[in-house]
Amino acid sequence: MRHPLDIVAMFAALWLLAAMVLDALTPSELTAVMIGIAIGPAVIITAVFYYLRCPRTDFAVMFAALWLISDIAMAFISPAQLPHFLIVAGFVPALIIGIVLHWQRFQRRHERLPVPSAKRS
């Protein structure tokens, strides 16, 4: 069972780790506090959906969307321009999720195809 305090501790640690890693990768004008504020709402929403046991595919799509929103929020609050690799990194989770979902759909296409009838009309 997922205890709420375990979820809070796990997502708080992930939030702090992400803020510190992004602080090291971004220009010095963008501080860890500013990054933490920008990604905080996304981490809280992700933790709530994790607690509610959202289905895996829905959780992955939601995470990718929130990651992109957080990346855009960091670009808005940054006094200096973000490096291009960080802008691209915002799109990577959404791209990976899209590729996986389309691949799964491609693999299951034979299940949706109608079976030809032997009778002629």
Backbone as JSON Lines, residues from 0, in Angstrom:
{"i":0,"aa":"M","n":[0.84,-1.17,0.0],"ca":[0.0,0.0,0.0],"c":[0.89,1.24,0.0]}
{"i":1,"aa":"R","n":[0.45,2.25,-0.7],"ca":[1.2,3.5,-0.77],"c":[0.78,4.4,0.38]}
{"i":2,"aa":"H","n":[1.67,4.59,1.31],"ca":[1.37,5.47,2.44],"c":[1.6,6.92,2.0]}
{"i":3,"aa":"P","n":[0.69,7.82,2.38],"ca":[0.83,9.22,1.95],"c":[2.13,9.87,2.37]}
{"i":4,"aa":"L","n":[2.65,9.53,3.55],"ca":[3.91,10.14,3.99],"c":[5.08,9.65,3.15]}
{"i":5,"aa":"D","n":[5.03,8.4,2.71],"ca":[6.07,7.88,1.82],"c":[6.05,8.62,0.48]}
{"i":6,"aa":"I","n":[4.85,8.86,-0.03],"ca":[4.72,9.57,-1.3],"c":[5.22,11.0,-1.17]}
{"i":7,"aa":"V","n":[4.89,11.66,-0.06],"ca":[5.36,13.04,0.16],"c":[6.88,13.07,0.23]}
{"i":8,"aa":"A","n":[7.47,12.14,0.97],"ca":[8.93,12.11,1.1],"c":[9.6,11.82,-0.25]}
{"i":9,"aa":"M","n":[9.03,10.88,-1.01],"ca":[9.61,10.53,-2.3],"c":[9.55,11.69,-3.28]}
{"i":10,"aa":"F","n":[8.4,12.33,-3.4],"ca":[8.27,13.42,-4.36],"c":[8.99,14.69,-3.9]}
{"i":11,"aa":"A","n":[9.1,14.9,-2.59],"ca":[9.88,16.04,-2.11],"c":[11.36,15.85,-2.44]}
{"i":12,"aa":"A","n":[11.85,14.63,-2.29],"ca":[13.24,14.35,-2.63],"c":[13.48,14.5,-4.13]}
{"i":13,"aa":"L","n":[12.53,14.01,-4.95],"ca":[12.66,14.17,-6.4],"c":[12.6,15.64,-6.81]}
{"i":14,"aa":"W","n":[11.73,16.41,-6.16],"ca":[11.61,17.84,-6.45],"c":[12.92,18.56,-6.13]}
{"i":15,"aa":"L","n":[13.5,18.27,-4.96],"ca":[14.76,18.9,-4.57],"c":[15.89,18.48,-5.5]}
{"i":16,"aa":"L","n":[15.96,17.21,-5.84],"ca":[16.99,16.72,-6.75],"c":[16.87,17.36,-8.13]}
{"i":17,"aa":"A","n":[15.65,17.43,-8.65],"ca":[15.45,18.05,-9.97],"c":[15.83,19.52,-9.95]}
{"i":18,"aa":"A","n":[15.46,20.23,-8.88],"ca":[15.81,21.65,-8.79],"c":[17.32,21.86,-8.73]}
{"i":19,"aa":"M","n":[18.02,21.0,-8.02],"ca":[19.48,21.14,-7.9],"c":[20.18,20.77,-9.2]}
{"i":20,"aa":"V","n":[19.71,19.73,-9.88],"ca":[20.33,19.34,-11.15],"c":[20.09,20.42,-12.2]}
{"i":21,"aa":"L","n":[18.86,20.92,-12.27],"ca":[18.56,21.97,-13.24],"c":[19.3,23.26,-12.91]}
{"i":22,"aa":"D","n":[19.55,23.52,-11.63],"ca":[20.34,24.69,-11.24],"c":[21.76,24.58,-11.77]}
{"i":23,"aa":"A","n":[22.3,23.37,-11.75],"ca":[23.66,23.18,-12.27],"c":[23.72,23.31,-13.79]}
{"i":24,"aa":"L","n":[22.62,23.01,-14.47],"ca":[22.61,23.04,-15.93],"c":[22.2,24.38,-16.53]}
{"i":25,"aa":"T","n":[21.57,25.22,-15.75],"ca":[21.05,26.49,-16.27],"c":[22.03,27.63,-15.98]}
{"i":26,"aa":"P","n":[21.8,28.8,-16.58],"ca":[22.66,29.95,-16.3],"c":[22.6,30.33,-14.81]}
{"i":27,"aa":"S","n":[23.63,31.0,-14.35],"ca":[23.71,31.32,-12.92],"c":[22.64,32.3,-12.47]}
{"i":28,"aa":"E","n":[22.02,33.04,-13.39],"ca":[20.96,33.97,-13.02],"c":[19.71,33.25,-12.56]}
{"i":29,"aa":"L","n":[19.51,32.03,-13.01],"ca":[18.35,31.23,-12.63],"c":[18.75,30.36,-11.44]}
{"i":30,"aa":"T","n":[18.23,30.7,-10.26],"ca":[18.63,30.02,-9.03],"c":[17.79,28.77,-8.79]}
{"i":31,"aa":"A","n":[18.25,27.96,-7.84],"ca":[17.52,26.74,-7.49],"c":[16.16,27.06,-6.9]}
{"i":32,"aa":"V","n":[16.05,28.18,-6.2],"ca":[14.76,28.57,-5.63],"c":[13.76,28.91,-6.75]}
{"i":33,"aa":"M","n":[14.21,29.63,-7.75],"ca":[13.34,29.97,-8.88],"c":[12.93,28.71,-9.63]}
{"i":34,"aa":"I","n":[13.85,27.8,-9.81],"ca":[13.54,26.54,-10.49],"c":[12.57,25.71,-9.66]}
{"i":35,"aa":"G","n":[12.8,25.67,-8.36],"ca":[11.91,24.94,-7.46],"c":[10.48,25.46,-7.5]}
{"i":36,"aa":"I","n":[10.34,26.78,-7.59],"ca":[9.01,27.37,-7.69],"c":[8.37,27.03,-9.03]}
{"i":37,"aa":"A","n":[9.16,27.0,-10.08],"ca":[8.62,26.71,-11.41],"c":[8.18,25.25,-11.55]}
{"i":38,"aa":"I","n":[8.91,24.32,-10.94],"ca":[8.56,22.91,-11.1],"c":[7.71,22.37,-9.95]}
{"i":39,"aa":"G","n":[7.53,23.16,-8.9],"ca":[6.76,22.71,-7.73],"c":[5.34,22.27,-8.03]}
{"i":40,"aa":"P","n":[4.55,23.09,-8.72],"ca":[3.17,22.65,-9.01],"c":[3.11,21.35,-9.81]}
{"i":41,"aa":"A","n":[4.01,21.17,-10.74],"ca":[4.02,19.93,-11.53],"c":[4.34,18.73,-10.65]}
{"i":42,"aa":"V","n":[5.26,18.9,-9.71],"ca":[5.61,17.8,-8.81],"c":[4.42,17.47,-7.9]}
{"i":43,"aa":"I","n":[3.72,18.47,-7.41],"ca":[2.56,18.23,-6.55],"c":[1.45,17.52,-7.3]}
{"i":44,"aa":"I","n":[1.15,17.98,-8.52],"ca":[0.11,17.34,-9.32],"c":[0.5,15.9,-9.66]}
{"i":45,"aa":"T","n":[1.76,15.67,-9.98],"ca":[2.22,14.31,-10.26],"c":[2.09,13.42,-9.03]}
{"i":46,"aa":"A","n":[2.41,13.95,-7.87],"ca":[2.29,13.17,-6.63],"c":[0.83,12.82,-6.34]}
{"i":47,"aa":"V","n":[-0.08,13.74,-6.6],"ca":[-1.51,13.46,-6.38],"c":[-1.98,12.35,-7.31]}
{"i":48,"aa":"F","n":[-1.6,12.42,-8.58],"ca":[-2.01,11.36,-9.5],"c":[-1.34,10.03,-9.17]}
{"i":49,"aa":"Y","n":[-0.14,10.06,-8.64],"ca":[0.52,8.82,-8.19],"c":[-0.25,8.23,-7.01]}
{"i":50,"aa":"Y","n":[-0.67,9.09,-6.08],"ca":[-1.43,8.62,-4.92],"c":[-2.78,8.04,-5.32]}
{"i":51,"aa":"L","n":[-3.39,8.63,-6.34],"ca":[-4.7,8.16,-6.8],"c":[-4.6,6.92,-7.7]}
{"i":52,"aa":"R","n":[-3.4,6.42,-7.91],"ca":[-3.15,5.23,-8.72],"c":[-3.7,5.38,-10.14]}
{"i":53,"aa":"C","n":[-3.31,6.47,-10.75],"ca":[-3.69,6.73,-12.13],"c":[-3.09,5.64,-13.03]}
{"i":54,"aa":"P","n":[-3.8,5.19,-14.07],"ca":[-3.23,4.17,-14.96],"c":[-1.88,4.61,-15.54]}
{"i":55,"aa":"R","n":[-1.04,3.64,-15.81],"ca":[0.35,3.9,-16.21],"c":[0.44,4.79,-17.45]}
{"i":56,"aa":"T","n":[-0.36,4.51,-18.46],"ca":[-0.3,5.3,-19.69],"c":[-0.75,6.74,-19.44]}
{"i":57,"aa":"D","n":[-1.85,6.89,-18.7],"ca":[-2.34,8.23,-18.39],"c":[-1.31,9.0,-17.54]}
{"i":58,"aa":"F","n":[-0.69,8.3,-16.61],"ca":[0.32,8.93,-15.75],"c":[1.51,9.39,-16.59]}
{"i":59,"aa":"A","n":[1.94,8.58,-17.53],"ca":[3.09,8.94,-18.37],"c":[2.77,10.15,-19.25]}
{"i":60,"aa":"V","n":[1.58,10.18,-19.83],"ca":[1.18,11.32,-20.67],"c":[1.09,12.58,-19.82]}
{"i":61,"aa":"M","n":[0.5,12.47,-18.64],"ca":[0.37,13.61,-17.74],"c":[1.75,14.11,-17.29]}
{"i":62,"aa":"F","n":[2.65,13.18,-16.98],"ca":[3.99,13.57,-16.58],"c":[4.71,14.32,-17.69]}
{"i":63,"aa":"A","n":[4.59,13.83,-18.92],"ca":[5.25,14.47,-20.06],"c":[4.7,15.88,-20.28]}
{"i":64,"aa":"A","n":[3.39,16.03,-20.14],"ca":[2.78,17.35,-20.32],"c":[3.22,18.3,-19.21]}
{"i":65,"aa":"L","n":[3.25,17.83,-17.97],"ca":[3.67,18.69,-16.87],"c":[5.16,19.05,-16.97]}
{"i":66,"aa":"W","n":[5.98,18.12,-17.45],"ca":[7.4,18.42,-17.64],"c":[7.58,19.53,-18.67]}
{"i":67,"aa":"L","n":[6.81,19.48,-19.75],"ca":[6.88,20.51,-20.78],"c":[6.39,21.86,-20.23]}
{"i":68,"aa":"I","n":[5.32,21.84,-19.46],"ca":[4.81,23.07,-18.84],"c":[5.85,23.66,-17.89]}
{"i":69,"aa":"S","n":[6.51,22.82,-17.12],"ca":[7.55,23.3,-16.2],"c":[8.73,23.9,-16.96]}
{"i":70,"aa":"D","n":[9.08,23.29,-18.07],"ca":[10.17,23.81,-18.9],"c":[9.81,25.19,-19.45]}
{"i":71,"aa":"I","n":[8.57,25.35,-19.88],"ca":[8.11,26.65,-20.38],"c":[8.1,27.67,-19.25]}
{"i":72,"aa":"A","n":[7.66,27.26,-18.06],"ca":[7.64,28.17,-16.9],"c":[9.06,28.63,-16.55]}
{"i":73,"aa":"M","n":[10.02,27.72,-16.61],"ca":[11.41,28.12,-16.34],"c":[11.91,29.11,-17.38]}
{"i":74,"aa":"A","n":[11.51,28.91,-18.63],"ca":[11.93,29.85,-19.68],"c":[11.32,31.23,-19.45]}
{"i":75,"aa":"F","n":[10.09,31.27,-18.93],"ca":[9.45,32.56,-18.67],"c":[10.09,33.31,-17.51]}
{"i":76,"aa":"I","n":[10.48,32.59,-16.45],"ca":[11.0,33.29,-15.28],"c":[12.5,33.52,-15.34]}
{"i":77,"aa":"S","n":[13.17,32.93,-16.3],"ca":[14.62,33.06,-16.4],"c":[15.0,34.46,-16.89]}
{"i":78,"aa":"P","n":[15.89,35.14,-16.18],"ca":[16.34,36.44,-16.66],"c":[17.26,36.32,-17.88]}
{"i":79,"aa":"A","n":[17.93,35.2,-18.04],"ca":[18.8,34.96,-19.19],"c":[18.18,33.86,-20.05]}
{"i":80,"aa":"Q","n":[18.61,33.79,-21.29],"ca":[18.08,32.76,-22.19],"c":[18.58,31.38,-21.75]}
{"i":81,"aa":"L","n":[17.66,30.42,-21.78],"ca":[18.03,29.05,-21.42],"c":[18.84,28.43,-22.54]}
{"i":82,"aa":"P","n":[19.74,27.51,-22.2],"ca":[20.47,26.78,-23.25],"c":[19.5,25.98,-24.11]}
{"i":83,"aa":"H","n":[19.86,25.79,-25.35],"ca":[18.97,25.11,-26.28],"c":[18.71,23.66,-25.9]}
{"i":84,"aa":"F","n":[19.69,23.0,-25.27],"ca":[19.47,21.6,-24.91],"c":[18.39,21.47,-23.83]}
{"i":85,"aa":"L","n":[18.2,22.5,-22.98],"ca":[17.14,22.44,-21.98],"c":[15.77,22.62,-22.62]}
{"i":86,"aa":"I","n":[15.7,23.42,-23.65],"ca":[14.43,23.59,-24.36],"c":[14.06,22.29,-25.05]}
{"i":87,"aa":"V","n":[15.04,21.65,-25.66],"ca":[14.79,20.36,-26.31],"c":[14.44,19.3,-25.27]}
{"i":88,"aa":"A","n":[15.08,19.36,-24.1],"ca":[14.82,18.38,-23.04],"c":[13.38,18.45,-22.55]}
{"i":89,"aa":"G","n":[12.73,19.59,-22.7],"ca":[11.32,19.69,-22.33],"c":[10.42,18.88,-23.24]}
{"i":90,"aa":"F","n":[10.83,18.71,-24.49],"ca":[10.02,17.98,-25.46],"c":[10.34,16.48,-25.5]}
{"i":91,"aa":"V","n":[11.46,16.07,-24.95],"ca":[11.89,14.67,-25.03],"c":[10.9,13.7,-24.39]}
{"i":92,"aa":"P","n":[10.42,13.94,-23.15],"ca":[9.45,12.97,-22.59],"c":[8.18,12.84,-23.43]}
{"i":93,"aa":"A","n":[7.66,13.96,-23.93],"ca":[6.46,13.9,-24.75],"c":[6.73,13.13,-26.05]}
{"i":94,"aa":"L","n":[7.89,13.33,-26.62],"ca":[8.26,12.62,-27.85],"c":[8.38,11.12,-27.6]}
{"i":95,"aa":"I","n":[9.02,10.74,-26.5],"ca":[9.18,9.32,-26.18],"c":[7.82,8.67,-25.91]}
{"i":96,"aa":"I","n":[6.97,9.34,-25.15],"ca":[5.63,8.8,-24.85],"c":[4.83,8.65,-26.14]}
{"i":97,"aa":"G","n":[4.91,9.65,-27.02],"ca":[4.2,9.56,-28.29],"c":[4.68,8.41,-29.15]}
{"i":98,"aa":"I","n":[5.98,8.21,-29.2],"ca":[6.55,7.1,-29.99],"c":[6.09,5.76,-29.42]}
{"i":99,"aa":"V","n":[6.13,5.62,-28.1],"ca":[5.71,4.35,-27.47],"c":[4.23,4.09,-27.71]}
{"i":100,"aa":"L","n":[3.4,5.11,-27.57],"ca":[1.96,4.91,-27.78],"c":[1.64,4.55,-29.22]}
{"i":101,"aa":"H","n":[2.28,5.21,-30.17],"ca":[2.06,4.86,-31.56],"c":[2.6,3.48,-31.9]}
{"i":102,"aa":"W","n":[3.71,3.08,-31.31],"ca":[4.26,1.75,-31.54],"c":[3.31,0.68,-31.0]}
{"i":103,"aa":"Q","n":[2.75,0.92,-29.81],"ca":[1.79,-0.03,-29.26],"c":[0.55,-0.12,-30.13]}
{"i":104,"aa":"R","n":[0.1,1.0,-30.64],"ca":[-1.06,0.99,-31.53],"c":[-0.74,0.24,-32.83]}
{"i":105,"aa":"F","n":[0.46,0.43,-33.34],"ca":[0.88,-0.27,-34.55],"c":[0.94,-1.77,-34.3]}
{"i":106,"aa":"Q","n":[1.42,-2.18,-33.14],"ca":[1.52,-3.6,-32.81],"c":[0.15,-4.26,-32.65]}
{"i":107,"aa":"R","n":[-0.85,-3.49,-32.19],"ca":[-2.18,-4.05,-31.94],"c":[-3.15,-3.81,-33.09]}
{"i":108,"aa":"R","n":[-2.67,-3.37,-34.22],"ca":[-3.58,-3.04,-35.31],"c":[-4.3,-4.26,-35.86]}
{"i":109,"aa":"H","n":[-3.67,-5.44,-35.79],"ca":[-4.3,-6.65,-36.31],"c":[-5.5,-7.05,-35.45]}
{"i":110,"aa":"E","n":[-5.55,-6.64,-34.2],"ca":[-6.69,-6.96,-33.33],"c":[-7.92,-6.16,-33.73]}
{"i":111,"aa":"R","n":[-7.72,-4.98,-34.32],"ca":[-8.83,-4.11,-34.68],"c":[-9.33,-4.33,-36.1]}
{"i":112,"aa":"L","n":[-8.56,-5.01,-36.92],"ca":[-8.95,-5.2,-38.31],"c":[-10.14,-6.16,-38.39]}
{"i":113,"aa":"P","n":[-11.12,-5.84,-39.22],"ca":[-12.27,-6.74,-39.33],"c":[-11.87,-8.04,-40.04]}
{"i":114,"aa":"V","n":[-12.48,-9.12,-39.61],"ca":[-12.22,-10.42,-40.22],"c":[-13.06,-10.5,-41.49]}
{"i":115,"aa":"P","n":[-12.45,-10.86,-42.62],"ca":[-13.23,-10.95,-43.87],"c":[-14.29,-12.04,-43.78]}
{"i":116,"aa":"S","n":[-15.43,-11.72,-44.34],"ca":[-16.54,-12.67,-44.33],"c":[-16.44,-13.6,-45.53]}
{"i":117,"aa":"A","n":[-16.83,-14.87,-45.35],"ca":[-16.81,-15.84,-46.44],"c":[-18.04,-15.7,-47.32]}
{"i":118,"aa":"K","n":[-19.09,-15.09,-46.8],"ca":[-20.33,-14.92,-47.58],"c":[-20.19,-13.74,-48.52]}
{"i":119,"aa":"R","n":[-20.74,-13.88,-49.69],"ca":[-20.76,-12.78,-50.67],"c":[-22.17,-12.22,-50.7]}
{"i":120,"aa":"S","n":[-22.27,-10.93,-50.77],"ca":[-23.58,-10.31,-50.8],"c":[-24.0,-9.99,-52.21]}
